[in-house]
Amino acid sequence: MRATDMGTIGQNPAWKGWFGKLVGNGYVILFCRLLLGATFMLSAIGKLVDIEAYSVDAVYSFGILPLWLARPAGLIMPFIELGIALGLIFGVLTRLSALGDAILSLIFFLVKAHVLFIQGRQIDCGCFGAIIETMASVTIYMDIPMMIMGIMIMSAPVSSRHWVSFVRFVPKNLKQKLDLVW
């Protein structure tokens, strides 16, 4: 058994519970991959339409990062989201993409919570850029489920994570080199 497979449902006692059955189900993992991928794709496209207006300005409006760091963060965010989306949709580097989703979702949750509850401000979070206006007070409820789905994808055995994916087109030696993030 490979270390990155994290066990299979029948061989590892830790995988016999409800969580193991859930992440071992290819349909569930495919649904999570596609839902998260579509969400991040919409977010990236909505910001790439006008990166200054929809990404950089959104980062500035939160007022969390120092000004010298806010601009680079706003410029790179849509490209990170696009990478996560493509990885999840095509099933390539799914663990890395799911880790990116989980980390970003946690950061987004913490930043929105700070703005809403500590600063007491209602702001447009800019989550989907030009596609739709979204208030941080609404989208904060999306962040935790998105983080949980990312954790589920990272925890899924290879058979579930790559059940429907473009993995079969990647050379075997490359897959072995990228085993931990694949």
N, C-alpha and C positions, 0 to 999 in steps of 0.2 A: 504494500500500500504506500502511495506517495505521501509525503509530508503535507503537501499543499492541498491534497484532497480533503484533509481534515476528517477523514473517516467516511465510511459509507453507512447508510442507515442500519444495515443488518450486522455489520462487523463491530461497530463501536457502541458500547452501552450508552455513552453520553448522547448519541444521536437517536435513541429510541423514544424520547419524549415528544411532546407536541411541537416543539421548536424544530427538532430534527426532521419531523415529518413535513413541516411547513417549508423549510429551506431545501428539503430534498425533493420537493415537487417542482418539476420543470415548468409547469404552467404558471405557478405562483411567481417563480423567479423571473420568467419571461415577462409576465405582466408588470412586475416591479421594474425590470430593466427598461421596458418600453415606456412606461408611465414617467419614470424619472428622466429618461432620455428625451422624451417629447417636451417635458417641462423645461429642462435645461436648454433644449434647442430653441424653444420659443423665447426664452429669456435672452439667449445670446443674439438671436436674430433681431429682436426688438431693440437691443442696445447697439448693435452694429449699424443700424440704419443711420444713426447720428451719435457716434460714441461720446462726443463732448457733451451733448445735451442729455443723453439718456443714461450714461454710465458715470462719467466723471462728475457731472453736477449732482447726481444722486449720492455719490460717495461724499462729496462736500456737504450736502444737506444733512447728513447724519451727524456731522461734527464730532466724530469719534477720533479719526486719524489726524495727525498733524498735517498741515497744508502741504508740506514738502513730500509727504507720503501718499496723500489722498489722490493726487493726479495719477501717479503710476499705478496705484491700485485700481482706479477707475478705468484706465486704459487697458490693463491686462485682464480684468474680470470677464468681459465677454468671450475672450479667447479661451480662458480656462473653462468657462461654462460650455463652450462649443466642443472642446476636447472631451469633457465628461459626457456630453450628449452623444457624440459619435462613438465613444468607447462602449457605452451602454446599449445603444441601438444596434450596433453591429456585433456586439459580443466580443470585442477585441480589447484586451487589457481591462477586463471587467472588474477585477479586484481593485486595481488602481483607480479606475473611474468611480467605483462605489465608495472607495476611501475618500476621494475628492468630494463626492456628494455629501458624505457624512460630515466631513470637516467643514465644508462650506455651509451646510445646513445648520450646524451647531454655531458657527460664527454668526450667521445671519440671525439666528434666534437670540443670541446674547446681545448683539448690537441693537436689534429692534426692542428687546426687553429694556435695555438701558435707556433708549430714547423715549419709550413709552412710559416707563415706570419711574425712572430716576430723573430724567429731564422733564417729563410730563408734556411732551410735544406729540402732536399728530402730524405725520409727514407722509408724503407719497414716497414709498420705498424705491420706486423705479425698477421693481423686480422684472417686469416684462417690457420695459422701455416704451417704444412707440406703439406697441400692440394694445396695451390696456393700462389705464391708470390704476394703481393698486396702493392701498393704504397699508402702512406697516401694522396697524392694529388688526387688519384682516389676514395678511399673509403670514403673520407670526404663527398662526395655527397650521400652516403648511410645513413649517420647518422641522418639527419633531417627527411627524410621520415620514417625511423625506429622509431624515437621518436614520430612522428605524429600517426603512426599506434598503438603504445603503448598507447597513450592518447585516441585514439578511442576505444580500447579494454577496458580500464579502465572506459570510459564513457558509454559504452554499457549497456543496461538493461540486467538483468539476462537471460531473454528469448533469447537474441541474443548471449550473451557471452557463454552460456552453451547449445546452440542449438544442437551441436554434441559434446559430451564430455563423459568422464568417471564419471561424477558427479552422475549419477544414482546409481553407485555402492558404494557411500560413505554414511555412516549412517547419517540420518537426524539430529541427535543431534550434530554430529561433524560439519556438514554444518552450523548449527545455531551458533555454537561457533566461527566459522571462517568467519562469514558473511561479514565482511568488506573487507577481502582479497580474498574471494572466488570469 
